[in-house]
Amino acid sequence: MDLTSEEQDMLAGNQGRATQKAMEILVALGRIYGAERMTPVTSVQVAGVSYDNLGEAGLSFLSEMAEGGGRTRVLTTLNPAGMDLENWQALGISPEFAEGQERVINAFGRMGVITTCTCTPYLTGNVPHFGEHIAWAESSAVCYANSVIGARTNREGGPSALAAALTGRTPLYGYHLDIHRRAGVTVQVRGRVSSNDEYGALGKAIGQKLEAAENKPVTYIKGIDSASVDNLKSFCASLATYGGAALFHMEGITPEAVQMPELHDVIDIAQSDIDSALSSMNDAASEDVDFVSLGCPHLSIREIARIASLLKGKRVTKEFWITTARPTKQIADMMGYTAVIEASGAKFAADTCCVVAPIKDRFHVIATDSAKACYYAYSKNKFKTVLKPFDDVVAEALR
Ligand code: F3S
C-alpha cells in the first residue's frame, strides 16, 4: 500500500505501540481487499462493547490498546453495552457482569472514546454528512449512514473500527469507492409498508432474496412513497441482518438514488412476500409473551414520546424494556416522559438492548416491532417472537 509519511511513522511504532498495532491491522485489511492507500476518516463507531460478547479475551485486547497509549484522533462513539450503565440492578444484571462491563467501558473511555453506547449514533451527535468517509461497525448504522445519509463506510469489525479511531484512517476500498456504490439490481416493491414492523418485514423479504443472489448486489428500491427516519432505521437493521446489506438506494428517498442507471435485473417483492416475512416472525401467541421490548435500533425521542402517551396513567403487566441512547433518555427526562413511563412500571434500559444484554433463560417469548430483534431473540436467546406494530407492542405490555 502507498502510505503517507505519517502513516509510515505510525506503522514504525514512532507514535506508540497501540497506534502501531492499529496501523498494522489497517494495512493487513487494506492488503486483503486490494486498497491502494488509506483515506482519512472523520467519524468512527465501535461495536463489540457488550461484556457478554467480548469476555476476558476481548477485554484484554482493549486494555492492551489503552495501556499502549491508544488515543482517538476523530469523533468516536460506542455501540450498546450489555447493561444500562447506571440502572443495571433494576434490569436484573449480576454484579459480576456489571464489573466486567464497567472495565470494558473504562478501557474505551481511557482511549478517548465517547461512551454513549448506542446503535443510532446519527440520532445523538455522531452525524456524518453526505460523502464523508467514516468507519462504523454496527451493521444497522452502517446501512443507515451509507444509504440514508450518503456517507461512506465499510462494515467494520470491532478491532478495525477501533484501529480507525486511533489512527484517523481506514483503507480505501469497498463502499468508499464510487464503483462499489452503484446498484446492481432493481427491487420493485408491489406491497404496502407503513409501520416499523412492516419495514422490518420488507427488509427481511429483500434480504433473503439477496442472500440467494450470487454477489449480493446493491439494491435500487422502487415503489416506496415515503418513509420516516424511524421506518428507515428499522428497515436498515433488517436488511443488514437478513441480507448482509451495507448500502441500498431507495427511489425518491435516499440521496444517491438519483445517480442510478436503469439497466438492472429486477427482484419483485409482492404483498405476499411481506406478509409471509411478517408471519415468519410470529411464532408464539400473545398470551405467552413474558418480555416486551421496544428500541431495536435504539428509540428516537419521537418514539419515546409516543410510548409515554400510550402508557400515561396505566400499569404494565410484563417486563417492558425501553432501549435507547442515554442522551435520548436525558431528553425524555427533561420532557417528563421518563416519569410517565416509569410510573407505569416499564423500565428504561439505556446504553443497552434486548440482544446484547445477558438475558438468556430469563424469558421465553418477546414482543417487539423489530425484525432484527426477532432474528437475535431466536438465534442468541432461543426466545419465540411476536412481531407487531409499535402501538400494539405497547398494548402487549398492558394486557
Ligand atoms: Fe441496536 Fe441492539 Fe438492535 S445494537 S440494532 S438495539 S440488536
Boltz pocket constraint, residues with backbone or C-beta under 6 A from the ligand:
constraints:
  - pocket:
      binder: B
      contacts: [[A, 79], [A, 80], [A, 119], [A, 140], [A, 237], [A, 295], [A, 296], [A, 297], [A, 298], [A, 323], [A, 352], [A, 353], [A, 354], [A, 355], [A, 356], [A, 372], [A, 373], [A, 376]]
      max_distance: 6.0
